[in-house]
Amino acid sequence: MDNDDNSAASQQATTGVRVSTTWGGATVALGHAKNDNGGSTGVEVSYPMGAYTTTASYVAEGATGAEANWDVKVAYAEGALGVTVATDESDDWNVDVSYDMGNGMSVFVGADDAGDDTYAGLSYDLGGGASLLASYADDSDDEVGAKDYKEGMTFQLSFAF
């Protein structure tokens, strides 16, 4: 979207490139994007340590008035349990917890936007590429959580071919 302050939404062409490599056990990625408002250049480093993976990123914004962004995330995955905790430059934080109950069923809970938005639900693999998702989200924005759960109660049946 452009930043011309005329309240009319318009799309803008953006060109970007990203490269990544594994170096000393860490995955390092560099990226750059550019449009008429300026450019962004960022770096991300992710390092696994047993059941933990730590990720940090920094993006320098080139647009007028834009501020740099940074994010830090720690993910834990051991057996059926998954926990992710993250924060960024705006004092925002989020926590995602999932548990695989077996037989294709998983439950999840979480909080985003420094705890302002919360969600919970379950997913069930029906087999043959079909899955069911039931979730409830209390969200001040449009979507919340690791899989962009919708505001209110949602029942979703998906098919993959």
DSSP file (Angstrom, degrees, kcal/mol; ACC not computed):
  #  RESIDUE AA STRUCTURE BP1 BP2  ACC     N-H-->O    O-->H-N    N-H-->O    O-->H-N    TCO  KAPPA ALPHA  PHI   PSI    X-CA   Y-CA   Z-CA
    1    1 A M              0   0    0      0, 0.0    10,-0.2     0, 0.0     2,-0.1   0.000 360.0 360.0 360.0 146.8    0.0    0.0    0.0
    2    2 A D        -     0   0    0      8,-1.0     3,-0.2     6,-0.2     8,-0.1  -0.380 360.0-138.6 -81.7 165.9    1.2    3.5   -0.7
    3    3 A N        +     0   0    0      1,-0.1    -1,-0.1    -2,-0.1     0, 0.0  -0.242  60.6 123.7-115.2  41.6    1.9    6.0    2.1
    4    4 A D        -     0   0    0      4,-0.2    -1,-0.1     1,-0.0    -2,-0.0   0.387  69.2-131.4 -89.3   6.9    0.5    9.1    0.4
    5    5 A D  S    S+     0   0    0     -3,-0.2    -2,-0.1     1,-0.1    -1,-0.0   0.716  73.2 120.0  56.4  26.1   -2.0    9.9    3.2
    6    6 A N  S    S-     0   0    0      2,-0.2    -1,-0.1     0, 0.0     3,-0.1   0.339  78.0-125.2 -99.9   8.1   -4.9   10.3    0.9
    7    7 A S  S    S+     0   0    0      1,-0.2     2,-0.6     0, 0.0    -2,-0.0   0.458  73.3 122.3  63.5   4.9   -6.9    7.5    2.6
    8    8 A A        -     0   0    0      2,-0.0     2,-0.3     0, 0.0    -2,-0.2  -0.858  61.8-132.3 -97.0 123.7   -7.3    5.7   -0.8
    9    9 A A        +     0   0    0     -2,-0.6     2,-0.3    -3,-0.1     0, 0.0  -0.551  34.1 166.8 -74.5 134.2   -5.8    2.2   -0.9
   10   10 A S        -     0   0    0     -2,-0.3    -8,-1.0    -8,-0.1     2,-0.2  -0.994  31.5-120.1-145.2 147.9   -3.7    1.5   -3.8
   11   11 A Q        -     0   0    0     -2,-0.3     2,-0.4   -10,-0.2    -9,-0.0  -0.563  22.7-158.1 -88.8 153.4   -1.3   -1.4   -4.5
   12   12 A Q        -     0   0    0     -2,-0.2     2,-0.2   -10,-0.0    -2,-0.0  -0.995  21.7-114.5-133.6 134.7    2.4   -0.8   -5.2
   13   13 A A        -     0   0    0     -2,-0.4    23,-0.4     1,-0.0     2,-0.4  -0.481  34.5-169.9 -68.2 133.7    4.8   -3.1   -7.0
   14   14 A T        -     0   0    0     -2,-0.2     2,-0.4    21,-0.1    21,-0.2  -0.992   9.7-158.6-128.3 134.6    7.5   -4.4   -4.7
   15   15 A T  E     +A   34   0A   0     19,-2.5    19,-2.7    -2,-0.4     2,-0.3  -0.940  20.5 170.9-112.2 133.6   10.7   -6.3   -5.7
   16   16 A G  E     -A   33   0A   0     -2,-0.4     2,-0.3    17,-0.3    17,-0.3  -0.968  18.7-166.7-142.5 157.7   12.5   -8.5   -3.2
   17   17 A V  E     -A   32   0A   0     15,-2.6    15,-2.4    -2,-0.3     2,-0.4  -0.995   6.2-175.0-142.2 143.9   15.2  -11.0   -2.9
   18   18 A R  E     -A   31   0A   0     -2,-0.3     2,-0.4    13,-0.2    13,-0.2  -0.998   0.8-177.0-141.5 135.3   16.2  -13.4   -0.1
   19   19 A V  E     -A   30   0A   0     11,-2.7    11,-2.7    -2,-0.4     2,-0.3  -0.969   6.1-179.0-129.4 147.8   19.1  -15.7    0.2
   20   20 A S  E     +A   29   0A   0     -2,-0.4     2,-0.3     9,-0.2     9,-0.2  -0.984   5.7 173.8-145.3 157.1   19.9  -18.2    3.0
   21   21 A T  E     -A   28   0A   0      7,-2.2     7,-3.1    -2,-0.3     2,-0.5  -0.971  33.4-111.9-153.0 162.0   22.5  -20.7    4.0
   22   22 A T  E     +A   27   0A   0     -2,-0.3     2,-0.4     5,-0.2     5,-0.2  -0.895  36.7 176.3-101.2 130.1   23.4  -22.9    6.9
   23   23 A W  E >   -A   26   0A   0      3,-3.5     3,-1.7    -2,-0.5    -2,-0.0  -0.951  66.3 -18.1-141.1 114.1   26.6  -21.8    8.6
   24   24 A G  T 3  S-     0   0    0     -2,-0.4     3,-0.1     1,-0.3    -1,-0.1   0.814 127.9 -51.2  60.9  32.5   28.0  -23.5   11.7
   25   25 A G  T 3  S+     0   0    0      1,-0.3     2,-0.3    22,-0.0    -1,-0.3   0.194 120.1 106.0  90.3 -16.3   24.6  -25.1   12.5
   26   26 A A  E <   -A   23   0A   0     -3,-1.7    -3,-3.5    21,-0.2     2,-0.6  -0.701  67.6-132.9 -95.8 147.8   22.8  -21.8   12.2
   27   27 A T  E     -AB  22  46A   0     19,-3.0    19,-2.4    -2,-0.3     2,-0.5  -0.903  25.5-168.5 -97.3 123.9   20.5  -20.8    9.3
   28   28 A V  E     -AB  21  45A   0     -7,-3.1    -7,-2.2    -2,-0.6     2,-0.4  -0.954   4.7-175.5-117.2 128.7   21.4  -17.3    8.2
   29   29 A A  E     -AB  20  44A   0     15,-2.8    15,-2.3    -2,-0.5     2,-0.4  -0.969   7.8-168.8-126.9 141.3   19.1  -15.4    5.8
   30   30 A L  E     +AB  19  43A   0    -11,-2.7   -11,-2.7    -2,-0.4     2,-0.3  -0.976  14.2 175.8-124.2 140.3   19.6  -12.0    4.2
   31   31 A G  E     -AB  18  42A   0     11,-2.4    11,-2.5    -2,-0.4     2,-0.3  -0.981  15.6-170.3-145.1 157.3   16.9  -10.1    2.3
   32   32 A H  E     -AB  17  41A   0    -15,-2.4   -15,-2.6    -2,-0.3     2,-0.3  -0.984   5.3-177.6-146.9 136.3   16.1   -6.9    0.6
   33   33 A A  E     -AB  16  40A   0      7,-2.4     7,-2.7    -2,-0.3     2,-0.3  -0.977   5.8-172.6-132.6 148.4   12.9   -5.4   -0.8
   34   34 A K  E     +AB  15  39A   0    -19,-2.7   -19,-2.5    -2,-0.3     2,-0.2  -0.999  14.0 150.3-145.3 138.6   12.2   -2.2   -2.6
   35   35 A N  E >   - B   0  38A   0      3,-2.7     3,-1.6    -2,-0.3   -21,-0.1  -0.813  64.6 -72.6-145.4-169.4    9.3   -0.2   -3.8
   36   36 A D  T 3  S+     0   0    0    -23,-0.4     3,-0.1     1,-0.3   -22,-0.1   0.699 127.3  58.6 -65.9 -18.3    8.5    3.5   -4.4
   37   37 A N  T 3  S-     0   0    0      1,-0.3    27,-0.6    26,-0.1     2,-0.3   0.573 121.3 -91.3 -85.3  -9.3    8.3    4.2   -0.7
   38   38 A G  E <   -B   35   0A   0     -3,-1.6    -3,-2.7    25,-0.2    -1,-0.3  -0.916  48.4 -70.5 132.7-160.7   11.9    3.0   -0.1
   39   39 A G  E     -B   34   0A   0     -2,-0.3    23,-4.0    -5,-0.2    24,-0.4  -0.848  23.2-145.1-132.5 167.2   13.6   -0.3    0.7
   40   40 A S  E     -BC  33  61A   0     -7,-2.7    -7,-2.4    -2,-0.3     2,-0.4  -0.998  10.0-170.0-132.4 136.9   14.0   -2.7    3.6
   41   41 A T  E     +BC  32  60A   0     19,-2.2    19,-3.1    -2,-0.4     2,-0.3  -0.997  16.9 173.5-128.3 130.3   17.1   -4.8    4.3
   42   42 A G  E     -BC  31  59A   0    -11,-2.5   -11,-2.4    -2,-0.4     2,-0.3  -0.921  22.7-157.7-139.1 161.2   17.0   -7.5    6.9
   43   43 A V  E     -BC  30  58A   0     15,-2.3    15,-2.3    -2,-0.3     2,-0.4  -0.990   9.9-171.4-134.6 143.0   18.9  -10.4    8.5
   44   44 A E  E     -BC  29  57A   0    -15,-2.3   -15,-2.8    -2,-0.3     2,-0.4  -1.000   1.8-169.7-136.7 135.0   17.6  -13.4   10.3
   45   45 A V  E     -BC  28  56A   0     11,-2.8    11,-2.5    -2,-0.4     2,-0.4  -0.993   3.4-175.5-126.8 129.7   19.5  -16.1   12.3
   46   46 A S  E     -BC  27  55A   0    -19,-2.4   -19,-3.0    -2,-0.4     9,-0.2  -0.990   2.5-176.5-126.8 131.6   18.0  -19.3   13.5
   47   47 A Y  E     - C   0  54A   0      7,-3.0     7,-2.4    -2,-0.4     2,-0.3  -0.964  14.3-147.8-135.5 118.0   19.9  -21.8   15.7
   48   48 A P  E     + C   0  53A   0      0, 0.0     2,-0.3     0, 0.0     5,-0.3  -0.638  14.5 179.5 -83.4 140.2   18.6  -25.1   16.9
   49   49 A M  E >   - C   0  52A   0      3,-3.8     3,-1.8    -2,-0.3     2,-0.3  -0.743  61.2 -68.0-138.2  86.3   19.9  -26.4   20.3
   50   50 A G  T 3  S-     0   0    0     -2,-0.3    -1,-0.1     1,-0.3    27,-0.0  -0.524 120.4  -6.0  67.1-124.8   18.3  -29.8   21.0
   51   51 A A  T 3  S+     0   0    0     -2,-0.3    26,-2.4    -3,-0.1     2,-0.3   0.551 126.9  79.5 -79.1  -7.1   14.6  -29.3   21.6
   52   52 A Y  E <   -CD  49  76A   0     -3,-1.8    -3,-3.8    24,-0.2     2,-0.4  -0.766  55.3-170.9-104.1 146.1   15.0  -25.5   21.4
   53   53 A T  E     -CD  48  75A   0     22,-2.3    22,-2.7    -2,-0.3     2,-0.4  -0.982   8.5-161.3-132.3 124.8   15.3  -23.3   18.4
   54   54 A T  E     -CD  47  74A   0     -7,-2.4    -7,-3.0    -2,-0.4     2,-0.4  -0.890   9.0-175.0-106.7 134.1   16.2  -19.6   18.8
   55   55 A T  E     +CD  46  73A   0     18,-3.0    18,-2.9    -2,-0.4     2,-0.4  -0.993   5.4 177.7-130.7 135.3   15.5  -17.1   16.0
   56   56 A A  E     -CD  45  72A   0    -11,-2.5   -11,-2.8    -2,-0.4     2,-0.3  -0.996   4.9-180.0-134.5 142.1   16.4  -13.4   15.9
   57   57 A S  E     -CD  44  71A   0     14,-2.4    14,-1.9    -2,-0.4     2,-0.3  -0.979  11.1-167.6-141.3 155.7   15.8  -10.9   13.1
   58   58 A Y  E     -CD  43  70A   0    -15,-2.3   -15,-2.3    -2,-0.3     2,-0.5  -0.990   4.0-169.4-142.8 132.3   16.4   -7.3   12.3
   59   59 A V  E     -CD  42  69A   0     10,-3.2    10,-2.5    -2,-0.3     2,-0.6  -0.984  10.1-153.8-126.9 122.2   15.0   -5.2    9.5
   60   60 A A  E     -C   41   0A   0    -19,-3.1   -19,-2.2    -2,-0.5     2,-0.4  -0.844  18.6-145.6 -91.9 121.1   16.3   -1.7    8.6
   61   61 A E  E     -C   40   0A   0     -2,-0.6   -21,-0.2   -21,-0.2     7,-0.1  -0.725  15.4-169.5 -91.9 134.9   13.5    0.3    6.9
   62   62 A G        +     0   0    0    -23,-4.0   -22,-0.2    -2,-0.4    -1,-0.1   0.537  52.6 108.1 -98.7  -8.9   14.4    2.8    4.2
   63   63 A A  S >  S-     0   0    0    -24,-0.4     3,-1.9   -25,-0.1   -25,-0.2  -0.389  85.6 -90.9 -69.9 148.2   11.0    4.4    3.8
   64   64 A T  T 3  S+     0   0    0    -27,-0.6    -1,-0.1     1,-0.3     3,-0.1  -0.379 111.1   5.9 -60.0 127.4   10.8    8.0    5.2
   65   65 A G  T 3  S+     0   0    0      1,-0.3    -1,-0.3    -2,-0.1     2,-0.2   0.359  96.9 132.9  81.6  -6.3    9.6    7.9    8.8
   66   66 A A    <   -     0   0    0     -3,-1.9     2,-0.3     1,-0.0    -1,-0.3  -0.547  46.0-142.4 -80.5 143.5    9.8    4.1    9.0
   67   67 A E        -     0   0    0     -2,-0.2    -4,-0.1    -3,-0.1    -5,-0.1  -0.727  22.5 -98.9-104.5 155.3   11.5    2.6   12.1
   68   68 A A        -     0   0    0     -2,-0.3     2,-0.4    -8,-0.1    -8,-0.2  -0.331  37.4-146.3 -66.7 152.9   13.7   -0.5   12.2
   69   69 A N  E     -D   59   0A   0    -10,-2.5   -10,-3.2    19,-0.0     2,-0.3  -0.951  16.3-178.8-124.3 142.6   12.1   -3.7   13.4
   70   70 A W  E     -D   58   0A   0     -2,-0.4    19,-1.4   -12,-0.2     2,-0.3  -0.983   3.0-171.2-137.6 153.2   13.5   -6.6   15.4
   71   71 A D  E     -DE  57  88A   0    -14,-1.9   -14,-2.4    -2,-0.3     2,-0.4  -0.990   5.3-167.1-141.0 145.7   12.0   -9.9   16.6
   72   72 A V  E     +DE  56  87A   0     15,-2.3    15,-2.2    -2,-0.3     2,-0.4  -0.999  12.9 177.5-134.5 134.9   13.2  -12.6   18.9
   73   73 A K  E     -DE  55  86A   0    -18,-2.9   -18,-3.0    -2,-0.4     2,-0.4  -0.999  15.6-166.3-141.1 139.8   11.6  -16.1   19.2
   74   74 A V  E     -DE  54  85A   0     11,-2.7    11,-2.5    -2,-0.4     2,-0.4  -0.996  12.9-169.6-124.2 126.4   12.3  -19.2   21.2
   75   75 A A  E     -DE  53  84A   0    -22,-2.7   -22,-2.3    -2,-0.4     2,-0.4  -0.940   5.4-164.7-117.9 138.4   10.5  -22.4   20.1
   76   76 A Y  E     +DE  52  83A   0      7,-3.5     7,-2.8    -2,-0.4     2,-0.4  -0.987  11.3 172.3-121.7 128.2   10.5  -25.7   22.1
   77   77 A A  E     + E   0  82A   0    -26,-2.4     2,-0.4    -2,-0.4     5,-0.2  -0.936   9.3 153.4-139.2 114.3    9.4  -29.0   20.5
   78   78 A E  E >   - E   0  81A   0      3,-2.1     3,-1.9    -2,-0.4     2,-0.2  -0.947  66.4 -46.8-143.4 117.5    9.7  -32.3   22.3
   79   79 A G  T 3  S-     0   0    0     -2,-0.4    21,-0.0     1,-0.3     0, 0.0  -0.402 124.2 -13.2  60.5-125.6    7.5  -35.2   21.6
   80   80 A A  T 3  S+     0   0    0     -2,-0.2    20,-2.3    19,-0.1     2,-0.4   0.588 118.6  89.1 -85.2 -11.9    3.9  -34.1   21.4
   81   81 A L  E <   +EF  78  99A   0     -3,-1.9    -3,-2.1    18,-0.2     2,-0.4  -0.717  47.5 178.4 -98.4 136.9    4.4  -30.7   23.0
   82   82 A G  E     +EF  77  98A   0     16,-2.5    16,-2.8    -2,-0.4     2,-0.4  -0.997   2.0 176.0-133.3 131.1    5.2  -27.4   21.1
   83   83 A V  E     -EF  76  97A   0     -7,-2.8    -7,-3.5    -2,-0.4     2,-0.4  -0.999   4.2-175.8-135.2 132.4    5.7  -24.0   22.8
   84   84 A T  E     -EF  75  96A   0     12,-2.6    12,-2.5    -2,-0.4     2,-0.4  -0.997   1.2-176.1-129.1 131.9    6.7  -20.8   21.1
   85   85 A V  E     +EF  74  95A   0    -11,-2.5   -11,-2.7    -2,-0.4     2,-0.3  -0.992  13.5 169.8-125.6 133.3    7.4  -17.5   22.8
   86   86 A A  E     +EF  73  94A   0      8,-2.3     8,-2.2    -2,-0.4     2,-0.3  -0.972  12.0 178.3-143.7 155.8    8.2  -14.3   20.9
   87   87 A T  E     -EF  72  93A   0    -15,-2.2   -15,-2.3    -2,-0.3     2,-0.2  -0.942   7.3-165.6-147.3 168.4    8.6  -10.5   21.3
   88   88 A D  E >   -E   71   0A   0      4,-1.5     3,-1.4    -2,-0.3   -17,-0.2  -0.819  44.6 -75.3-146.5-173.2    9.5   -7.5   19.2
   89   89 A E  T 3  S+     0   0    0    -19,-1.4   -18,-0.1     1,-0.3   -21,-0.0   0.661 119.5  62.4 -65.0 -17.5   10.5   -3.9   19.3
   90   90 A S  T 3  S-     0   0    0    -20,-0.2    -1,-0.3     2,-0.1     3,-0.1   0.203 116.0-106.7 -95.1  16.7    7.0   -2.7   20.2
   91   91 A D  S <  S+     0   0    0     -3,-1.4     2,-0.2     1,-0.3    -2,-0.1   0.667  76.1 143.6  63.4  17.3    6.9   -4.6   23.5
   92   92 A D        +     0   0    0     -4,-0.1    -4,-1.5    21,-0.1     2,-0.3  -0.585  25.1 178.1 -80.8 148.8    4.5   -6.9   21.8
   93   93 A W  E     -F   87   0A   0     -6,-0.2    21,-2.0    -2,-0.2    22,-0.5  -0.978  11.6-167.6-146.8 159.5    4.7  -10.6   22.8
   94   94 A N  E     -F   86   0A   0     -8,-2.2    -8,-2.3    -2,-0.3     2,-0.4  -0.994   6.6-160.0-148.4 153.3    3.0  -13.8   21.9
   95   95 A V  E     -FG  85 111A   0     16,-2.5    16,-2.3    -2,-0.3     2,-0.4  -1.000   7.7-173.2-133.3 129.4    2.8  -17.4   23.3
   96   96 A D  E     -FG  84 110A   0    -12,-2.5   -12,-2.6    -2,-0.4     2,-0.4  -0.993   3.5-177.2-123.9 130.3    1.6  -20.4   21.3
   97   97 A V  E     +FG  83 109A   0     12,-2.8    12,-2.3    -2,-0.4     2,-0.3  -0.995   4.2 175.1-128.1 132.1    1.2  -23.9   22.8
   98   98 A S  E     -FG  82 108A   0    -16,-2.8   -16,-2.5    -2,-0.4     2,-0.4  -0.971  10.6-166.6-134.2 152.3    0.2  -27.0   21.0
   99   99 A Y  E     -FG  81 107A   0      8,-2.5     8,-2.4    -2,-0.3     2,-0.8  -0.970  16.7-141.7-141.8 123.6   -0.1  -30.6   22.0
  100  100 A D  E     - G   0 106A   0    -20,-2.3     6,-0.3    -2,-0.4     3,-0.1  -0.762  13.8-171.3 -85.3 110.8   -0.5  -33.6   19.7
  101  101 A M  E     -     0   0A   0      4,-2.2     5,-0.2    -2,-0.8    -1,-0.1   0.505  41.3-115.6 -81.9  -4.8   -3.0  -36.0   21.5
  102  102 A G  E >  S+ G   0 105A   0      3,-0.7     3,-2.0   -22,-0.1    -1,-0.2  -0.180  91.1  71.8  90.7 170.5   -2.3  -38.8   19.0
  103  103 A N  T 3  S-     0   0    0      1,-0.3     3,-0.1    -3,-0.1    22,-0.0   0.754 129.8 -59.8  53.3  27.7   -4.7  -40.3   16.5
  104  104 A G  T 3  S+     0   0    0      1,-0.2    21,-2.4    20,-0.1     2,-0.4   0.470 107.0 122.3  87.3   1.6   -4.6  -37.2   14.4
  105  105 A M  E <   +GH 102 124A   0     -3,-2.0    -4,-2.2    19,-0.2    -3,-0.7  -0.848  32.6 175.7-106.0 135.1   -5.9  -34.8   17.0
  106  106 A S  E     -GH 100 123A   0     17,-2.5    17,-2.7    -2,-0.4     2,-0.3  -0.984  13.4-155.4-131.7 144.4   -4.1  -31.7   18.3
  107  107 A V  E     -GH  99 122A   0     -8,-2.4    -8,-2.5    -2,-0.3     2,-0.3  -0.864  14.7-175.8-114.9 154.8   -5.1  -29.0   20.8
  108  108 A F  E     +GH  98 121A   0     13,-2.2    13,-2.1    -2,-0.3     2,-0.3  -0.996  11.9 177.9-150.1 150.6   -3.7  -25.5   20.9
  109  109 A V  E     +GH  97 120A   0    -12,-2.3   -12,-2.8    -2,-0.3     2,-0.3  -0.965  16.5 152.7-144.5 157.7   -4.0  -22.3   23.0
  110  110 A G  E     -GH  96 119A   0      9,-2.0     9,-2.1    -2,-0.3     2,-0.3  -0.991  30.9-135.1-174.5 170.4   -2.2  -19.0   22.7
  111  111 A A  E     -GH  95 118A   0    -16,-2.3   -16,-2.5    -2,-0.3     7,-0.2  -0.996  21.3-179.1-139.5 139.5   -2.1  -15.2   23.2
  112  112 A D  E > > + H   0 117A   0      5,-3.0     5,-1.9    -2,-0.3     3,-0.9  -0.744  58.1  40.5-127.1 175.1   -0.9  -12.5   20.8
  113  113 A D  G > 5S-     0   0    0      1,-0.3     3,-1.7    -2,-0.2    -1,-0.2   0.896 134.6 -51.4  49.5  52.0   -0.6   -8.7   20.9
  114  114 A A  G 3 5S-     0   0    0    -21,-2.0    -1,-0.3     1,-0.3   -20,-0.1   0.808 110.5 -50.5  56.8  33.9    0.8   -8.7   24.5
  115  115 A G  G < 5S+     0   0    0     -3,-0.9    -1,-0.3   -22,-0.5    -2,-0.2   0.386 113.9 112.9  89.6  -2.7   -2.1  -10.8   25.7
  116  116 A D  T < 5S+     0   0    0     -3,-1.7     2,-0.4    -4,-0.4    -3,-0.2   0.826  77.1  47.8 -69.1 -30.9   -4.9   -8.6   24.2
  117  117 A D  E   <S+H  112   0A   0     -5,-1.9    -5,-3.0    22,-0.1     2,-0.3  -0.934  71.1 177.1-115.1 133.6   -5.8  -11.4   21.7
  118  118 A T  E     +HI 111 138A   0     20,-1.9    20,-2.7    -2,-0.4     2,-0.3  -0.912   3.4 178.8-132.8 159.3   -6.3  -15.0   22.7
  119  119 A Y  E     +HI 110 137A   0     -9,-2.1    -9,-2.0    -2,-0.3     2,-0.3  -0.988   6.8 178.6-155.9 160.3   -7.4  -18.3   21.0
  120  120 A A  E     +HI 109 136A   0     16,-2.0    16,-2.8    -2,-0.3     2,-0.3  -0.971  21.7 119.6-157.6 156.4   -7.9  -22.0   21.6
  121  121 A G  E     -HI 108 135A   0    -13,-2.1   -13,-2.2    -2,-0.3     2,-0.3  -0.994  41.0-105.3 172.7-169.6   -9.1  -24.9   19.6
  122  122 A L  E     -HI 107 134A   0     12,-2.7    12,-2.8    -2,-0.3     2,-0.3  -0.990  13.6-154.2-146.4 153.8   -8.4  -28.3   18.2
  123  123 A S  E     -HI 106 133A   0    -17,-2.7   -17,-2.5    -2,-0.3     2,-0.4  -0.954   8.4-163.8-126.9 149.6   -7.6  -29.8   14.8
  124  124 A Y  E     -HI 105 132A   0      8,-2.8     8,-2.7    -2,-0.3     2,-0.8  -0.981  16.6-139.3-139.7 123.6   -8.3  -33.3   13.7
  125  125 A D  E     - I   0 131A   0    -21,-2.4     6,-0.2    -2,-0.4     3,-0.1  -0.730  15.4-171.7 -81.6 112.4   -6.8  -35.2   10.7
  126  126 A L  E     -     0   0A   0      4,-1.8     5,-0.2    -2,-0.8    -1,-0.2   0.557  40.8-117.0 -82.5  -8.7   -9.6  -37.1    9.1
  127  127 A G  E >  S+ I   0 130A   0      3,-1.0     3,-1.7   -23,-0.1    -1,-0.2  -0.017  89.3  64.8  90.5 160.9   -7.3  -39.0    6.7
  128  128 A G  T 3  S-     0   0    0      1,-0.3    32,-0.1    -3,-0.1     3,-0.1   0.723 132.3 -56.2  62.8  23.1   -7.1  -38.9    3.0
  129  129 A G  T 3  S+     0   0    0      1,-0.3    31,-1.8    30,-0.1     2,-0.3   0.464 109.4 122.2  89.1   1.7   -6.1  -35.3    2.9
  130  130 A A  E <   +IJ 127 159A   0     -3,-1.7    -4,-1.8    29,-0.2    -3,-1.0  -0.774  34.2 174.2 -99.5 142.9   -9.1  -34.1    4.9
  131  131 A S  E     -IJ 125 158A   0     27,-2.3    27,-2.8    -2,-0.3     2,-0.4  -0.987  20.1-144.7-145.4 155.4   -8.9  -32.2    8.2
  132  132 A L  E     -IJ 124 157A   0     -8,-2.7    -8,-2.8    -2,-0.3     2,-0.4  -0.961  12.3-170.1-121.4 137.5  -11.2  -30.5   10.6
  133  133 A L  E     -IJ 123 156A   0     23,-2.6    23,-3.0    -2,-0.4     2,-0.4  -0.997   5.6-178.8-128.0 129.9  -10.4  -27.3   12.6
  134  134 A A  E     +IJ 122 155A   0    -12,-2.8   -12,-2.7    -2,-0.4     2,-0.3  -0.997  19.8 159.7-125.0 126.1  -12.5  -25.9   15.4
  135  135 A S  E     -IJ 121 154A   0     19,-2.4    19,-3.0    -2,-0.4     2,-0.4  -0.976  30.0-155.1-144.8 156.6  -11.3  -22.7   17.1
  136  136 A Y  E     -IJ 120 153A   0    -16,-2.8   -16,-2.0    -2,-0.3     2,-0.4  -0.998  18.9-177.5-130.6 130.8  -12.4  -19.7   19.1
  137  137 A A  E     -IJ 119 152A   0     15,-1.6    15,-3.2    -2,-0.4     2,-0.7  -0.993  22.5-160.0-132.4 134.2  -10.5  -16.4   19.0
  138  138 A D  E     +I  118   0A   0    -20,-2.7   -20,-1.9    -2,-0.4     2,-0.4  -0.931  38.2 165.2-107.3 102.8  -11.0  -13.2   20.9
  139  139 A D        -     0   0    0     -2,-0.7   -22,-0.1   -22,-0.2     5,-0.1  -0.973  42.5-162.3-135.1 130.5   -9.1  -10.9   18.6
  140  140 A S  S    S+     0   0    0     -2,-0.4    -1,-0.1     3,-0.1     2,-0.1   0.621  87.3  43.8 -83.7 -14.2   -8.9   -7.1   18.2
  141  141 A D  S    S-     0   0    0      2,-0.1    -2,-0.1     1,-0.0    10,-0.1   0.014 106.9 -84.4-105.4-145.4   -7.4   -7.4   14.7
  142  142 A D  S    S+     0   0    0      1,-0.3     9,-0.8     8,-0.1     2,-0.3   0.850 101.9  10.0 -96.8 -42.4   -8.4   -9.7   11.8
  143  143 A E  E     -K  150   0B   0      7,-0.2     2,-0.3     2,-0.0    -1,-0.3  -0.940  63.5-164.0-137.7 158.1   -6.5  -12.9   12.6
  144  144 A V  E   > +K  149   0B   0      5,-1.9     5,-3.0    -2,-0.3     3,-0.3  -0.988  41.3  19.9-143.6 150.0   -4.6  -14.2   15.5
  145  145 A G  T > 5S-     0   0    0     -2,-0.3     3,-1.6     3,-0.2   -49,-0.1  -0.089  96.6 -47.9  89.1 177.2   -2.1  -17.0   16.3
  146  146 A A  T 3 5S+     0   0    0      1,-0.3    -1,-0.2     2,-0.1   -50,-0.0   0.768 137.8  34.5 -60.1 -29.9    0.3  -19.3   14.5
  147  147 A K  T 3 5S-     0   0    0     -3,-0.3    -1,-0.3     0, 0.0    -2,-0.1   0.060 114.9-106.0-116.7  24.9   -2.3  -20.2   11.8
  148  148 A D  T < 5 -     0   0    0     -3,-1.6    -3,-0.2     1,-0.1     2,-0.1   0.944  43.6-158.7  52.7  59.1   -4.2  -16.9   11.6
  149  149 A Y  E   < -K  144   0B   0     -5,-3.0    -5,-1.9     1,-0.1    -1,-0.1  -0.446  16.1-117.6 -69.1 141.4   -7.3  -18.1   13.5
  150  150 A K  E     -K  143   0B   0     -7,-0.2   -13,-0.3     1,-0.1    -7,-0.2  -0.434  33.0 -88.9 -82.3 152.9  -10.4  -15.9   12.8
  151  151 A E  S    S+     0   0    0     -9,-0.8   -13,-0.2    -2,-0.1    -1,-0.1  -0.308  93.4   2.9 -57.3 137.8  -12.4  -13.8   15.3
  152  152 A G  E    S-J  137   0A   0    -15,-3.2   -15,-1.6    -3,-0.1     2,-0.4  -0.373 116.2 -20.2  82.8-161.1  -15.1  -15.8   17.1
  153  153 A M  E     -J  136   0A   0    -17,-0.2     2,-0.4    -2,-0.1   -17,-0.2  -0.691  64.3-174.2 -87.5 133.1  -16.0  -19.4   16.7
  154  154 A T  E     -J  135   0A   0    -19,-3.0   -19,-2.4    -2,-0.4     2,-0.4  -0.994  16.3-173.0-131.9 134.6  -14.8  -21.1   13.5
  155  155 A F  E     -J  134   0A   0     -2,-0.4     2,-0.4   -21,-0.2   -21,-0.2  -0.997  18.0-179.0-120.7 124.6  -15.4  -24.6   12.1
  156  156 A Q  E     -J  133   0A   0    -23,-3.0   -23,-2.6    -2,-0.4     2,-0.5  -0.986  17.2-165.5-132.7 128.7  -13.3  -25.4    9.1
  157  157 A L  E     -J  132   0A   0     -2,-0.4     2,-0.3   -25,-0.2   -25,-0.2  -0.964  18.3-171.5-111.0 124.1  -13.2  -28.5    6.9
  158  158 A S  E     -J  131   0A   0    -27,-2.8   -27,-2.3    -2,-0.5     2,-0.4  -0.894  11.4-163.2-121.5 147.6  -10.2  -28.7    4.6
  159  159 A F  E     -J  130   0A   0     -2,-0.3     2,-0.5   -29,-0.2   -29,-0.2  -0.997   1.5-164.2-129.1 133.1   -9.3  -31.0    1.7
  160  160 A A              0   0    0    -31,-1.8    -2,-0.0    -2,-0.4     0, 0.0  -0.974 360.0 360.0-116.5 128.6   -5.9  -31.5    0.2
  161  161 A F              0   0    0     -2,-0.5    -1,-0.1   -32,-0.0   -31,-0.0   0.394 360.0 360.0-110.6 360.0   -5.6  -33.2   -3.2
